[in-house]
Amino acid sequence: MLAIEPLDAKQELVVRARALEAEKRSLCEQRDELKEKLDKMDPSALQVHTSLAGARALCSPQRDLTATRAKDASIAARNKAIDCLLHLSNLAICKALDDMFRPPHAPQFPDSWFRICGAKSFVEAYHECPHLVHTLISKRRRRQSP
């Protein structure tokens, strides 16, 4: 009669890893089915902006549930403009930004600046709350420096 050798530690780990991967696939399939059912019942239920149910899935590789800001094209345009003007002074950058993005309806202008110091343009912000302007521009400068 043949003697059955017990699995060594590596083989046991491989077997356990395969079993866990199969269980993970099954759970992810169940999750996807539940998402489809929930989406049919309430299409807005899985939107991150309206509920926490839309937060990162448990089966995703990154499980960090910290909030992240959505990319905004107008902010990206403002940042690119600042990056091109970094050789100028902060005031000159603010003047150029006001020329490029006309206040008072410029989406590139931070709402918080209006709430904090009442500024409605980059130049006003430069005079009313210079620390905010400096922070914005210096962050762009730091990103550019090698």
PyMOL commands that set and color helices and strands:
alter all, ss='L'
color gray80, all
select helices_A, chain A and resi 9-41+52-54+73-84+90-100+111-117+122-128+130-144
alter helices_A, ss='H'
color red, helices_A
deselect
rebuild
show_as cartoon
